[in-house]
Amino acid sequence: MSVKYPPGVKPRKTVEKPCEKKQKKIIASAANRGMVFEADINETNSFYIEKGLALVYKRPTPINVVHVDYSHGAKITHAYFEAQSTTDYNGVYKGKYLDFEAKSSKSRTSFPLNNIAKQQVEHLRRVMKQGGIAFFLINMSSLNETYLLDAKYVCDFYEEHPRKSIPISDIREKGHLVKEGYRPRYDYLPIVDEFFLK
Amino acid sequence: MSVKYPPGVKPRKTVEKPCEKKQKKIIASAANRGMVFEADINETNSFYIEKGLALVYKRPTPINVVHVDYSHGAKITHAYFEAQSTTDYNGVYKGKYLDFEAKSSKSRTSFPLNNIAKQQVEHLRRVMKQGGIAFFLINMSSLNETYLLDAKYVCDFYEEHPRKSIPISDIREKGHLVKEGYRPRYDYLPIVDEFFLK
């Protein structure tokens, strides 16, 4: 489980062994790539809200608060990030409930499913059972390609091969290429119209 | 704006003047009343999820993280609670998007609108514009009565009389009494069926 750092929060420099350094660099680069894609999706959603097209928000990262110092106006002095038990995004579009997870990978050949948590798969299954629209936005950063994949397809794949990766050929075949632009950055609503609302 | 304390977090004792003590006691009692109602709504939602009837979650309280100490495994050492810019609850029911705010008041005569933030009214307007189901659950704790009020009615009232209170006679006339029980604690879905989905 990777820790998600809120925007603006960066790891502090500490004394470490060279082997740890390399490992941390890999994690930090994965976190940064995820953060760039997340920022782009947030910008897309802001654009949709501004234009009155949809109302989609990022859920705040849950934080477990251990101690609050009330002598300095409710300053939290001890707390930990918790894992998101749902997906990162949900909202409303044309009256329908929308729920999705946005993930980025730098692999050129496949999307590794270890990017997805079991409880997210369970959550998306529940969303689909309630008739909500559920999907993944998968950004293949090295290929400059982003796909919308139906949550049903990803959840089925996950349950059949939990430790595997979805090959890029399958992503291209089963997914829908999201148009990339300036504003909105990733225009995913036309795909929702075509594949969920028709 | 009142600070929301996460479950388990209690104000620390500090040296204070007698007049401050009384003020703090009032705030603490309002916070406790709100927390009891919130816990009951969370329990109701857990019951709905368990039975596969609906999928409604409480949004995590947003926290502004100022500093994280990575020498102790990502321990947050400096952060502040932020005001919720949306409502507390959202989810999916029969494919439809559901969004609501749950509030408690001990008044016997009216519900004071200063319990509601301007950005919550704006958020609920946007939800309605997108065709989502939007409402308030208002618990009049001294009367042991809880009402579901259409967000349109509350938002209109708020914009016409932002500093006023909704009289209990209006709440009883315009609202729908929520059945209280053991499980679910506040059975609000039958009202959603009758007044939003028919």
Interface residues (C-beta under 8 A of the other chain):
Chain A: V3 Y5 P6 G8 V9 P11 R12 T14 I49 G52 A54 L55 Y57 R59 P60 T61 P62 I63 N64 V65 H67 V68 D69 Y70 S71 A74 K75 I76 T77 H78 A79 Y80 F81 T86 N90 G91 V92 Y93 K94 G95 K96 Y97 L98 D99 R126 V127 K129 Q130 G131 G132
Chain B: V3 Y5 P6 G8 V9 P11 R12 T14 I49 G52 A54 L55 Y57 R59 P60 T61 P62 I63 V65 V68 D69 Y70 S71 A74 K75 I76 T77 H78 A79 Y80 F81 T86 N90 G91 V92 Y93 K94 G95 K96 Y97 L98 D99 R126 V127 K129 Q130 G131 G132
